[in-house]
Amino acid sequence: MAKTRLLQEFFESEIAVDKIDREAGVIKGVKVIGFKSRNGREYTPKALKEALPMYEGAKVYVDHKAEGRNFHERWGKLRNCSFVEGKGVFGDLHYLQESPLTKTILEAITRFNDSGLSHDADGIMESVSGKNVVTKIERVHSVDFVESPATNSNLFESVEMKTKILAALREAVDQKSIAQLLARLAESKQVSEDAEFEPSSDATKLVEAIGAAFSHIAASAKDASTALSGVVVLAVGGSVEDLQAKLKEATDKNVALDAEIKTLKESAEKTSAREACVKLLESLDRDVSDMRVEALLAISAEKRQHLAESWEVRKQRPDSSKGKFQEGADKGGDQKGSLPDSPADFKAAIL
């Protein structure tokens, strides 16, 4: 059963941005909280949206503390908090300009920018598909300025869990194409074990890892030509010339295949047209011959019926009738058989 838990986030981060209005004592557009924590927790968009009123006006202290806060530890307050789809909660941090901590904090932000905000809150966490997911934030005690925020890279940037490029590819090494890619990466040594990228989601992580590998190689090249060569080697396992040869081979095969398909299509169309001509002649009761079919094929389909109708209707053969011998045999009277009894009778029958 889900229980209320204390949620405090810590983790190391980076990236430098300066949005400080020193005259007003405001740092605008700070990242309050994101969706993924480097402490192994995830926050649902619904949980952050519903908690938005709790972040508005939240007190900002310096560092987390297990019990109670002192007045001198207070550094600021959050205002104008809003939820940004796909990123998290943002707001303006109004700080105490005369605080003895201000000078040190602002210098750390502008020079290093590896600090950020981390909330101290209570919430409901559930296990979803093996992940710890915060589905509800019940109370926000404070949003503190810390050296290692877990869901933010710094005060301004959204940080997702960074992943090692090679580690992400190894997860799919059972796929032949990925195994070949890893082998080429290992051989070329153009992507180190420390090379990272930020996946958008688990569903796209593998695709983005492949893209990150190519980008890493291209970005580390001295010029465009070297970048292209490096990417090609990684992609096809050979030089640019090898790629050109493979492309030509593929093009030649496609041309030959297209020609074969065209021939088969034309043959099928001709066969279909010939059958149509034969059916036309038969439906109009005209004699069917190769010469007539070829004549019909030589003109457009719209004119074929007119030509076919100009030919004579097929001559009807007369129905067979009974011969005189049979007629004689069918006549009444005393008959000995179907054949005349004598040459004289035969002569009389045919005259």
JOFEN-V892714 format. One record per pair of residues at least 12 apart in sequence whose ideal C-beta (glycine too) atoms are under 6 Angstrom apart, sorted by the first residue. I is the first residue (numbers start at 1). J is the second residue. If there is no record, write none. Layout:
# JOFEN-V892714
i = {I I}
j = {J J}
This chain:
# JOFEN-V892714
i = {2 2 4 4 5 7 7 8 8 9 9 9 9 9 10 10 11 11 11 12 13 13 13 13 13 14 14 15 15 15 16 17 18 25 25 26 26 27 28 29 30 30 31 31 31 31 32 32 32 32 32 33 33 33 33 34 34 34 34 35 36 36 37 37 38 39 40 41 41 42 42 43 44 47 47 47 47 48 49 51 52 52 54 55 55 55 55 56 58 58 58 59 59 60 60 60 60 61 61 61 61 62 62 62 63 64 64 75 75 75 75 76 76 76 77 78 78 79 79 80 87 113 115 116 116 116 116 117 117 118 118 118 119 119 120 120 120 121 121 122 122 123 123 123 124 160 162 162 163 164 165 165 165 165 165 165 166 168 168 169 169 172 184 184 190 191 191 195 197 214 217 217 217 218 273 277 277 280 281 284 285 285 286 286 287 324 328}
j = {124 126 122 138 125 121 123 64 120 37 39 118 150 151 148 150 38 148 150 148 114 149 153 154 159 114 153 153 154 157 113 156 110 95 97 92 94 93 92 90 93 155 90 152 156 158 55 89 91 117 143 88 89 119 151 88 151 152 158 88 160 161 150 151 150 150 132 132 134 131 133 134 135 134 135 136 137 89 83 137 81 83 140 78 81 89 140 81 78 140 143 77 142 75 76 143 145 73 74 142 144 75 101 145 146 120 144 95 96 99 101 93 94 95 94 91 143 92 94 92 158 154 147 149 152 154 155 143 149 144 146 149 140 143 141 142 144 137 140 138 139 136 137 138 136 198 196 198 199 196 191 195 197 209 212 213 193 205 209 182 209 206 234 237 217 213 216 216 212 231 230 231 234 231 297 293 296 308 308 308 313 314 308 311 314 349 349}
